[in-house]
Amino acid sequence: MEMKKHFMSALILFLISQFTFAVDSQVIQFDGQAEDFLKLKTFKTETRFRERVIQRTCTRKVPYQDRECGYETRHRRECRYEPGRNVCETRYERVCRNETRYRRECSARPGSQRCHMTRPQRICRNGRCRVEPPRRICQDGPPRQVCNNVPYTERVCNQEPRQSCHTTPGENICSNVPYQEYVCNDVTRYRNETYACNETIQEPYEFEKPVVANIDVKYSGATNTADSAFVFSLFEDGEVKVSASDYSSQDKLISYSKDLSLVEKPNKSVVSGEINFKFFNKERVLSPVSREIRNVTLNQQLTAFSIGKVFHPKKLRVRLKIENNGPRREIVFLDKELSEDEFVIVEKPNQSRIRVDLDALGVELRGRKFKVKVDISLDYKNKFMNLDSEQELSKSTEVDLVL
């Protein structure tokens, strides 16, 4: 109890030194109650605006009449008579006529005949001879091509110029002719005039807006023998931060959840909801990693090892690596994080034995010397607000084995 008092005093001094006036903090001591009601209040500074009427000198434009003279461009209508005249123009007309033209036509005709006389020949047959008189032999020459110019008639049309003349009658031609005229006019001008007036301005000012928190605090879990202190801090943006320290005779781990809402009202901000704390037996939660991994065994079908007693199997994570341990190149037979159905937990007095069926994983070991690395961890990362280090949630070992 004396230690508790020293802790509380140190905690209060720490809060005073760390937090500014914009943070309200409260300590609740838990010693077995089912719930508490927490009420916190702080302030945040807002810049707001209010209307204020001030007197000032205003300016307005006042009209007055002034005489203004000068030259202006004006127009008068002037006309002249244009006598009639004979106007001729060239027009083009389409004229068509028949024309005789020629095209070249060719045809093939037989060649001229060529003839020659044979010489007389003496022909003897069976001892009797006779003289064959000369004969005339004729042959047709090669065919020849005969071409002629054949006349034909073609319709040809052209645009031919024709002169056309007509007489235009006389007419008056009028136009607007500019000229300068000196004129004077009355014009409206404006001069600035000052007068006293009132003006409404938006004046900034600082408003200290209250931020209040009305929170139900509830406790559950392993609350027997629990003895803890909770520090609640309300910040100006409505955020509620919580820290905890446990000094129970039987160590506890504490988790919490917040279900809070912030409502902004014109003159205050209201945080409401509940915060739930749950106590866990630290020894049971961390039991699997509370001792070293022991008795690692290996054969062709099975590997096994012993760890601290497992009370929450679904939170246990097992990673297993098996590789050869020889002078040859490295061969990795297995390197994976095992799923829940790939290992079996066998309960022993004060410990748990983990067994892994290598056949079921399709692992075929070759050789005699092996290196086995086992990593176990508990899936409680960022769950407990008073856990000193994430290292408390894991254990590893590496052993050399010979089959």
Contacts in CASP RR format, 6 or more apart in sequence:
PFRMAT RR
TARGET T0000
AUTHOR 0000-0000-0000
METHOD contacts of the structure
MODEL  1
MEMKKHFMSALILFLISQFTFAVDSQVIQFDGQAEDFLKLKTFKTETRFR
ERVIQRTCTRKVPYQDRECGYETRHRRECRYEPGRNVCETRYERVCRNET
RYRRECSARPGSQRCHMTRPQRICRNGRCRVEPPRRICQDGPPRQVCNNV
PYTERVCNQEPRQSCHTTPGENICSNVPYQEYVCNDVTRYRNETYACNET
IQEPYEFEKPVVANIDVKYSGATNTADSAFVFSLFEDGEVKVSASDYSSQ
DKLISYSKDLSLVEKPNKSVVSGEINFKFFNKERVLSPVSREIRNVTLNQ
QLTAFSIGKVFHPKKLRVRLKIENNGPRREIVFLDKELSEDEFVIVEKPN
QSRIRVDLDALGVELRGRKFKVKVDISLDYKNKFMNLDSEQELSKSTEVD
LVL
3 247 0 8 1.000
4 227 0 8 1.000
4 229 0 8 1.000
4 247 0 8 1.000
7 229 0 8 1.000
7 245 0 8 1.000
7 247 0 8 1.000
8 27 0 8 1.000
8 29 0 8 1.000
8 229 0 8 1.000
11 27 0 8 1.000
11 229 0 8 1.000
11 231 0 8 1.000
11 245 0 8 1.000
12 27 0 8 1.000
15 25 0 8 1.000
15 231 0 8 1.000
15 233 0 8 1.000
19 25 0 8 1.000
19 233 0 8 1.000
21 42 0 8 1.000
21 43 0 8 1.000
22 42 0 8 1.000
22 43 0 8 1.000
22 44 0 8 1.000
22 235 0 8 1.000
22 236 0 8 1.000
23 42 0 8 1.000
23 233 0 8 1.000
23 234 0 8 1.000
23 235 0 8 1.000
23 236 0 8 1.000
24 40 0 8 1.000
24 41 0 8 1.000
24 42 0 8 1.000
24 233 0 8 1.000
24 234 0 8 1.000
25 40 0 8 1.000
25 231 0 8 1.000
25 232 0 8 1.000
25 233 0 8 1.000
25 234 0 8 1.000
26 38 0 8 1.000
26 39 0 8 1.000
26 40 0 8 1.000
26 231 0 8 1.000
26 232 0 8 1.000
27 229 0 8 1.000
27 230 0 8 1.000
27 231 0 8 1.000
27 232 0 8 1.000
28 36 0 8 1.000
28 38 0 8 1.000
28 217 0 8 1.000
28 229 0 8 1.000
28 230 0 8 1.000
28 232 0 8 1.000
29 228 0 8 1.000
29 229 0 8 1.000
30 219 0 8 1.000
30 223 0 8 1.000
30 226 0 8 1.000
30 227 0 8 1.000
30 228 0 8 1.000
30 229 0 8 1.000
30 230 0 8 1.000
30 277 0 8 1.000
31 226 0 8 1.000
31 227 0 8 1.000
32 219 0 8 1.000
32 223 0 8 1.000
32 226 0 8 1.000
33 219 0 8 1.000
34 218 0 8 1.000
34 219 0 8 1.000
35 216 0 8 1.000
35 217 0 8 1.000
35 218 0 8 1.000
35 219 0 8 1.000
36 216 0 8 1.000
36 217 0 8 1.000
37 214 0 8 1.000
37 215 0 8 1.000
37 216 0 8 1.000
37 217 0 8 1.000
38 213 0 8 1.000
38 214 0 8 1.000
38 215 0 8 1.000
38 216 0 8 1.000
38 217 0 8 1.000
38 232 0 8 1.000
38 275 0 8 1.000
39 212 0 8 1.000
39 213 0 8 1.000
39 214 0 8 1.000
39 215 0 8 1.000
40 212 0 8 1.000
40 213 0 8 1.000
40 215 0 8 1.000
40 232 0 8 1.000
40 234 0 8 1.000
40 240 0 8 1.000
41 210 0 8 1.000
41 211 0 8 1.000
41 212 0 8 1.000
41 213 0 8 1.000
41 234 0 8 1.000
42 210 0 8 1.000
42 211 0 8 1.000
42 234 0 8 1.000
42 235 0 8 1.000
42 236 0 8 1.000
43 208 0 8 1.000
43 209 0 8 1.000
43 210 0 8 1.000
43 211 0 8 1.000
43 236 0 8 1.000
44 208 0 8 1.000
44 209 0 8 1.000
44 211 0 8 1.000
44 236 0 8 1.000
44 237 0 8 1.000
44 269 0 8 1.000
45 206 0 8 1.000
45 207 0 8 1.000
45 208 0 8 1.000
45 209 0 8 1.000
45 236 0 8 1.000
46 206 0 8 1.000
46 207 0 8 1.000
46 209 0 8 1.000
47 204 0 8 1.000
47 205 0 8 1.000
47 206 0 8 1.000
47 207 0 8 1.000
48 204 0 8 1.000
48 205 0 8 1.000
48 206 0 8 1.000
48 207 0 8 1.000
49 202 0 8 1.000
49 203 0 8 1.000
49 204 0 8 1.000
49 205 0 8 1.000
50 202 0 8 1.000
50 203 0 8 1.000
50 205 0 8 1.000
51 200 0 8 1.000
51 201 0 8 1.000
51 202 0 8 1.000
51 203 0 8 1.000
52 200 0 8 1.000
52 201 0 8 1.000
52 203 0 8 1.000
53 198 0 8 1.000
53 199 0 8 1.000
53 200 0 8 1.000
54 198 0 8 1.000
54 199 0 8 1.000
54 201 0 8 1.000
55 196 0 8 1.000
55 197 0 8 1.000
55 198 0 8 1.000
55 199 0 8 1.000
56 196 0 8 1.000
56 197 0 8 1.000
56 198 0 8 1.000
56 199 0 8 1.000
57 194 0 8 1.000
57 195 0 8 1.000
57 196 0 8 1.000
57 197 0 8 1.000
58 194 0 8 1.000
58 195 0 8 1.000
58 196 0 8 1.000
58 197 0 8 1.000
58 199 0 8 1.000
59 192 0 8 1.000
59 193 0 8 1.000
59 194 0 8 1.000
59 195 0 8 1.000
60 192 0 8 1.000
60 193 0 8 1.000
60 195 0 8 1.000
61 190 0 8 1.000
61 191 0 8 1.000
61 192 0 8 1.000
61 193 0 8 1.000
62 190 0 8 1.000
62 191 0 8 1.000
62 192 0 8 1.000
62 193 0 8 1.000
63 188 0 8 1.000
63 189 0 8 1.000
63 190 0 8 1.000
64 188 0 8 1.000
64 189 0 8 1.000
64 190 0 8 1.000
64 191 0 8 1.000
65 186 0 8 1.000
65 187 0 8 1.000
65 188 0 8 1.000
65 189 0 8 1.000
66 186 0 8 1.000
66 187 0 8 1.000
66 188 0 8 1.000
66 189 0 8 1.000
67 184 0 8 1.000
67 185 0 8 1.000
67 186 0 8 1.000
67 187 0 8 1.000
68 184 0 8 1.000
68 185 0 8 1.000
68 186 0 8 1.000
68 187 0 8 1.000
69 182 0 8 1.000
69 183 0 8 1.000
69 184 0 8 1.000
69 185 0 8 1.000
70 182 0 8 1.000
70 183 0 8 1.000
70 184 0 8 1.000
71 180 0 8 1.000
71 181 0 8 1.000
71 182 0 8 1.000
71 183 0 8 1.000
72 180 0 8 1.000
72 181 0 8 1.000
72 182 0 8 1.000
72 183 0 8 1.000
73 178 0 8 1.000
73 179 0 8 1.000
73 180 0 8 1.000
74 178 0 8 1.000
74 179 0 8 1.000
74 180 0 8 1.000
74 181 0 8 1.000
75 176 0 8 1.000
75 177 0 8 1.000
75 178 0 8 1.000
75 179 0 8 1.000
76 176 0 8 1.000
76 177 0 8 1.000
76 179 0 8 1.000
77 174 0 8 1.000
77 175 0 8 1.000
77 176 0 8 1.000
77 177 0 8 1.000
78 174 0 8 1.000
78 175 0 8 1.000
78 177 0 8 1.000
79 172 0 8 1.000
79 173 0 8 1.000
79 174 0 8 1.000
79 175 0 8 1.000
80 172 0 8 1.000
80 173 0 8 1.000
80 174 0 8 1.000
81 170 0 8 1.000
81 171 0 8 1.000
81 172 0 8 1.000
81 173 0 8 1.000
82 170 0 8 1.000
82 171 0 8 1.000
82 172 0 8 1.000
82 173 0 8 1.000
83 170 0 8 1.000
84 167 0 8 1.000
84 168 0 8 1.000
84 169 0 8 1.000
84 170 0 8 1.000
84 171 0 8 1.000
85 167 0 8 1.000
85 168 0 8 1.000
86 165 0 8 1.000
86 166 0 8 1.000
86 167 0 8 1.000
86 168 0 8 1.000
87 165 0 8 1.000
87 166 0 8 1.000
87 167 0 8 1.000
87 168 0 8 1.000
88 163 0 8 1.000
88 164 0 8 1.000
88 165 0 8 1.000
88 166 0 8 1.000
89 163 0 8 1.000
89 164 0 8 1.000
89 165 0 8 1.000
90 161 0 8 1.000
90 162 0 8 1.000
90 163 0 8 1.000
90 164 0 8 1.000
91 161 0 8 1.000
91 162 0 8 1.000
91 163 0 8 1.000
91 164 0 8 1.000
92 159 0 8 1.000
92 160 0 8 1.000
92 161 0 8 1.000
92 162 0 8 1.000
93 159 0 8 1.000
93 160 0 8 1.000
93 162 0 8 1.000
94 157 0 8 1.000
94 158 0 8 1.000
94 159 0 8 1.000
94 160 0 8 1.000
95 157 0 8 1.000
95 158 0 8 1.000
95 159 0 8 1.000
95 160 0 8 1.000
96 155 0 8 1.000
96 156 0 8 1.000
96 157 0 8 1.000
96 158 0 8 1.000
97 155 0 8 1.000
97 156 0 8 1.000
98 153 0 8 1.000
98 154 0 8 1.000
98 155 0 8 1.000
98 156 0 8 1.000
99 153 0 8 1.000
99 154 0 8 1.000
99 155 0 8 1.000
99 156 0 8 1.000
100 151 0 8 1.000
100 152 0 8 1.000
100 153 0 8 1.000
101 151 0 8 1.000
101 152 0 8 1.000
101 153 0 8 1.000
101 154 0 8 1.000
102 149 0 8 1.000
102 150 0 8 1.000
102 151 0 8 1.000
102 152 0 8 1.000
103 149 0 8 1.000
103 150 0 8 1.000
103 152 0 8 1.000
104 147 0 8 1.000
104 148 0 8 1.000
104 149 0 8 1.000
104 150 0 8 1.000
105 147 0 8 1.000
105 148 0 8 1.000
105 149 0 8 1.000
105 150 0 8 1.000
106 145 0 8 1.000
106 146 0 8 1.000
106 147 0 8 1.000
106 148 0 8 1.000
107 145 0 8 1.000
107 146 0 8 1.000
107 147 0 8 1.000
108 143 0 8 1.000
108 144 0 8 1.000
108 145 0 8 1.000
108 146 0 8 1.000
109 143 0 8 1.000
109 144 0 8 1.000
109 145 0 8 1.000
109 146 0 8 1.000
110 140 0 8 1.000
110 141 0 8 1.000
110 143 0 8 1.000
110 144 0 8 1.000
111 140 0 8 1.000
111 141 0 8 1.000
111 142 0 8 1.000
111 143 0 8 1.000
111 144 0 8 1.000
112 140 0 8 1.000
112 141 0 8 1.000
113 138 0 8 1.000
113 139 0 8 1.000
113 140 0 8 1.000
113 141 0 8 1.000
114 138 0 8 1.000
114 139 0 8 1.000
114 140 0 8 1.000
114 141 0 8 1.000
115 136 0 8 1.000
115 137 0 8 1.000
115 138 0 8 1.000
115 139 0 8 1.000
116 136 0 8 1.000
116 137 0 8 1.000
117 134 0 8 1.000
117 135 0 8 1.000
117 136 0 8 1.000
117 137 0 8 1.000
118 134 0 8 1.000
118 135 0 8 1.000
118 136 0 8 1.000
118 137 0 8 1.000
119 134 0 8 1.000
120 131 0 8 1.000
120 132 0 8 1.000
120 133 0 8 1.000
120 134 0 8 1.000
121 131 0 8 1.000
121 132 0 8 1.000
122 129 0 8 1.000
122 130 0 8 1.000
122 131 0 8 1.000
122 132 0 8 1.000
123 129 0 8 1.000
123 130 0 8 1.000
123 131 0 8 1.000
123 132 0 8 1.000
124 130 0 8 1.000
209 267 0 8 1.000
209 268 0 8 1.000
209 269 0 8 1.000
210 267 0 8 1.000
210 268 0 8 1.000
210 269 0 8 1.000
211 234 0 8 1.000
211 236 0 8 1.000
211 238 0 8 1.000
211 268 0 8 1.000
211 269 0 8 1.000
211 271 0 8 1.000
212 268 0 8 1.000
212 269 0 8 1.000
212 270 0 8 1.000
212 271 0 8 1.000
213 234 0 8 1.000
213 238 0 8 1.000
213 240 0 8 1.000
213 270 0 8 1.000
213 271 0 8 1.000
213 272 0 8 1.000
214 270 0 8 1.000
214 271 0 8 1.000
214 272 0 8 1.000
214 273 0 8 1.000
215 232 0 8 1.000
215 240 0 8 1.000
215 260 0 8 1.000
215 271 0 8 1.000
215 272 0 8 1.000
215 273 0 8 1.000
215 274 0 8 1.000
215 275 0 8 1.000
216 273 0 8 1.000
216 274 0 8 1.000
216 275 0 8 1.000
217 230 0 8 1.000
217 274 0 8 1.000
217 275 0 8 1.000
217 277 0 8 1.000
218 274 0 8 1.000
218 275 0 8 1.000
218 276 0 8 1.000
218 277 0 8 1.000
219 276 0 8 1.000
219 277 0 8 1.000
219 278 0 8 1.000
219 279 0 8 1.000
220 276 0 8 1.000
220 277 0 8 1.000
220 278 0 8 1.000
220 279 0 8 1.000
221 278 0 8 1.000
221 279 0 8 1.000
221 280 0 8 1.000
222 252 0 8 1.000
222 279 0 8 1.000
222 280 0 8 1.000
222 281 0 8 1.000
223 279 0 8 1.000
225 248 0 8 1.000
225 249 0 8 1.000
225 250 0 8 1.000
226 246 0 8 1.000
226 248 0 8 1.000
226 252 0 8 1.000
226 279 0 8 1.000
227 246 0 8 1.000
227 247 0 8 1.000
227 248 0 8 1.000
227 249 0 8 1.000
228 244 0 8 1.000
228 245 0 8 1.000
228 246 0 8 1.000
228 247 0 8 1.000
228 248 0 8 1.000
228 252 0 8 1.000
228 254 0 8 1.000
228 279 0 8 1.000
228 386 0 8 1.000
229 244 0 8 1.000
229 245 0 8 1.000
229 247 0 8 1.000
230 242 0 8 1.000
230 243 0 8 1.000
230 244 0 8 1.000
230 277 0 8 1.000
231 242 0 8 1.000
231 243 0 8 1.000
231 244 0 8 1.000
232 240 0 8 1.000
232 241 0 8 1.000
232 242 0 8 1.000
232 275 0 8 1.000
233 240 0 8 1.000
233 241 0 8 1.000
233 242 0 8 1.000
233 243 0 8 1.000
234 240 0 8 1.000
234 271 0 8 1.000
235 241 0 8 1.000
238 262 0 8 1.000
238 269 0 8 1.000
238 271 0 8 1.000
240 258 0 8 1.000
240 260 0 8 1.000
240 271 0 8 1.000
240 275 0 8 1.000
242 256 0 8 1.000
242 258 0 8 1.000
242 275 0 8 1.000
242 385 0 8 1.000
243 385 0 8 1.000
244 254 0 8 1.000
244 256 0 8 1.000
244 277 0 8 1.000
244 385 0 8 1.000
244 386 0 8 1.000
245 386 0 8 1.000
246 252 0 8 1.000
246 253 0 8 1.000
246 254 0 8 1.000
246 386 0 8 1.000
250 281 0 8 1.000
250 282 0 8 1.000
250 283 0 8 1.000
251 282 0 8 1.000
251 283 0 8 1.000
252 279 0 8 1.000
252 280 0 8 1.000
252 281 0 8 1.000
252 282 0 8 1.000
252 386 0 8 1.000
253 279 0 8 1.000
253 280 0 8 1.000
253 281 0 8 1.000
253 282 0 8 1.000
253 285 0 8 1.000
253 286 0 8 1.000
253 384 0 8 1.000
253 386 0 8 1.000
253 387 0 8 1.000
254 277 0 8 1.000
254 278 0 8 1.000
254 279 0 8 1.000
254 280 0 8 1.000
254 384 0 8 1.000
254 385 0 8 1.000
254 386 0 8 1.000
255 277 0 8 1.000
255 278 0 8 1.000
255 280 0 8 1.000
255 383 0 8 1.000
255 384 0 8 1.000
255 385 0 8 1.000
256 275 0 8 1.000
256 276 0 8 1.000
256 277 0 8 1.000
256 278 0 8 1.000
256 385 0 8 1.000
257 275 0 8 1.000
257 276 0 8 1.000
258 274 0 8 1.000
258 275 0 8 1.000
259 273 0 8 1.000
259 274 0 8 1.000
259 275 0 8 1.000
259 276 0 8 1.000
260 271 0 8 1.000
260 272 0 8 1.000
260 273 0 8 1.000
260 274 0 8 1.000
260 275 0 8 1.000
261 271 0 8 1.000
261 272 0 8 1.000
261 273 0 8 1.000
262 269 0 8 1.000
262 270 0 8 1.000
262 271 0 8 1.000
263 269 0 8 1.000
263 270 0 8 1.000
263 271 0 8 1.000
263 272 0 8 1.000
280 384 0 8 1.000
283 290 0 8 1.000
284 311 0 8 1.000
284 312 0 8 1.000
285 311 0 8 1.000
285 312 0 8 1.000
285 378 0 8 1.000
285 380 0 8 1.000
286 378 0 8 1.000
286 392 0 8 1.000
286 393 0 8 1.000
287 308 0 8 1.000
287 309 0 8 1.000
287 310 0 8 1.000
287 311 0 8 1.000
288 307 0 8 1.000
288 308 0 8 1.000
288 309 0 8 1.000
288 310 0 8 1.000
288 316 0 8 1.000
288 352 0 8 1.000
288 376 0 8 1.000
288 378 0 8 1.000
288 395 0 8 1.000
289 307 0 8 1.000
289 308 0 8 1.000
289 376 0 8 1.000
289 377 0 8 1.000
289 378 0 8 1.000
289 392 0 8 1.000
289 393 0 8 1.000
289 394 0 8 1.000
289 395 0 8 1.000
290 308 0 8 1.000
291 307 0 8 1.000
291 308 0 8 1.000
291 351 0 8 1.000
291 395 0 8 1.000
292 395 0 8 1.000
292 397 0 8 1.000
293 305 0 8 1.000
293 306 0 8 1.000
293 307 0 8 1.000
293 374 0 8 1.000
293 376 0 8 1.000
293 395 0 8 1.000
293 396 0 8 1.000
293 397 0 8 1.000
294 305 0 8 1.000
294 306 0 8 1.000
294 307 0 8 1.000
295 304 0 8 1.000
295 305 0 8 1.000
295 306 0 8 1.000
296 303 0 8 1.000
296 304 0 8 1.000
296 305 0 8 1.000
296 372 0 8 1.000
296 374 0 8 1.000
296 397 0 8 1.000
296 399 0 8 1.000
296 401 0 8 1.000
297 303 0 8 1.000
297 304 0 8 1.000
297 305 0 8 1.000
297 401 0 8 1.000
298 322 0 8 1.000
298 365 0 8 1.000
298 370 0 8 1.000
298 372 0 8 1.000
298 401 0 8 1.000
298 403 0 8 1.000
299 403 0 8 1.000
300 358 0 8 1.000
300 365 0 8 1.000
300 403 0 8 1.000
301 357 0 8 1.000
301 358 0 8 1.000
301 359 0 8 1.000
302 355 0 8 1.000
302 356 0 8 1.000
302 357 0 8 1.000
302 358 0 8 1.000
303 320 0 8 1.000
303 322 0 8 1.000
303 355 0 8 1.000
303 356 0 8 1.000
303 358 0 8 1.000
303 372 0 8 1.000
304 353 0 8 1.000
304 354 0 8 1.000
304 355 0 8 1.000
304 356 0 8 1.000
305 353 0 8 1.000
305 354 0 8 1.000
305 374 0 8 1.000
305 397 0 8 1.000
306 348 0 8 1.000
306 351 0 8 1.000
306 352 0 8 1.000
306 353 0 8 1.000
306 354 0 8 1.000
307 351 0 8 1.000
307 352 0 8 1.000
307 354 0 8 1.000
307 376 0 8 1.000
307 395 0 8 1.000
308 350 0 8 1.000
308 351 0 8 1.000
308 352 0 8 1.000
309 347 0 8 1.000
309 350 0 8 1.000
309 351 0 8 1.000
309 352 0 8 1.000
310 316 0 8 1.000
310 345 0 8 1.000
310 347 0 8 1.000
310 352 0 8 1.000
312 378 0 8 1.000
313 340 0 8 1.000
313 345 0 8 1.000
314 340 0 8 1.000
315 378 0 8 1.000
315 379 0 8 1.000
315 380 0 8 1.000
316 345 0 8 1.000
316 376 0 8 1.000
316 378 0 8 1.000
316 379 0 8 1.000
317 337 0 8 1.000
317 376 0 8 1.000
317 377 0 8 1.000
317 378 0 8 1.000
317 379 0 8 1.000
318 337 0 8 1.000
318 338 0 8 1.000
318 343 0 8 1.000
318 354 0 8 1.000
318 356 0 8 1.000
318 374 0 8 1.000
318 375 0 8 1.000
318 376 0 8 1.000
319 336 0 8 1.000
319 337 0 8 1.000
319 338 0 8 1.000
319 374 0 8 1.000
319 375 0 8 1.000
319 376 0 8 1.000
319 377 0 8 1.000
320 334 0 8 1.000
320 335 0 8 1.000
320 336 0 8 1.000
320 338 0 8 1.000
320 356 0 8 1.000
320 372 0 8 1.000
320 373 0 8 1.000
320 374 0 8 1.000
320 375 0 8 1.000
321 332 0 8 1.000
321 334 0 8 1.000
321 335 0 8 1.000
321 372 0 8 1.000
321 373 0 8 1.000
322 332 0 8 1.000
322 333 0 8 1.000
322 334 0 8 1.000
322 335 0 8 1.000
322 363 0 8 1.000
322 365 0 8 1.000
322 370 0 8 1.000
322 371 0 8 1.000
322 372 0 8 1.000
322 373 0 8 1.000
323 330 0 8 1.000
323 331 0 8 1.000
323 332 0 8 1.000
323 333 0 8 1.000
323 335 0 8 1.000
323 370 0 8 1.000
323 371 0 8 1.000
324 330 0 8 1.000
324 331 0 8 1.000
324 333 0 8 1.000
324 366 0 8 1.000
324 367 0 8 1.000
324 369 0 8 1.000
324 370 0 8 1.000
324 371 0 8 1.000
325 369 0 8 1.000
325 370 0 8 1.000
325 371 0 8 1.000
325 400 0 8 1.000
326 369 0 8 1.000
331 366 0 8 1.000
333 363 0 8 1.000
333 364 0 8 1.000
333 365 0 8 1.000
333 366 0 8 1.000
333 370 0 8 1.000
334 358 0 8 1.000
334 361 0 8 1.000
334 363 0 8 1.000
338 356 0 8 1.000
342 356 0 8 1.000
342 357 0 8 1.000
342 360 0 8 1.000
342 361 0 8 1.000
343 354 0 8 1.000
343 355 0 8 1.000
343 356 0 8 1.000
344 354 0 8 1.000
344 355 0 8 1.000
344 356 0 8 1.000
344 357 0 8 1.000
345 352 0 8 1.000
345 353 0 8 1.000
345 354 0 8 1.000
346 352 0 8 1.000
346 353 0 8 1.000
346 354 0 8 1.000
346 355 0 8 1.000
347 353 0 8 1.000
354 376 0 8 1.000
358 365 0 8 1.000
365 403 0 8 1.000
367 403 0 8 1.000
368 402 0 8 1.000
368 403 0 8 1.000
369 400 0 8 1.000
369 401 0 8 1.000
369 402 0 8 1.000
369 403 0 8 1.000
370 400 0 8 1.000
370 401 0 8 1.000
370 402 0 8 1.000
370 403 0 8 1.000
371 398 0 8 1.000
371 399 0 8 1.000
371 400 0 8 1.000
371 401 0 8 1.000
372 398 0 8 1.000
372 399 0 8 1.000
372 400 0 8 1.000
372 401 0 8 1.000
373 396 0 8 1.000
373 397 0 8 1.000
373 398 0 8 1.000
374 396 0 8 1.000
374 397 0 8 1.000
374 398 0 8 1.000
375 394 0 8 1.000
375 395 0 8 1.000
375 396 0 8 1.000
376 394 0 8 1.000
376 395 0 8 1.000
376 396 0 8 1.000
377 393 0 8 1.000
377 394 0 8 1.000
377 395 0 8 1.000
378 393 0 8 1.000
378 394 0 8 1.000
380 387 0 8 1.000
380 393 0 8 1.000
381 390 0 8 1.000
381 393 0 8 1.000
387 393 0 8 1.000
END
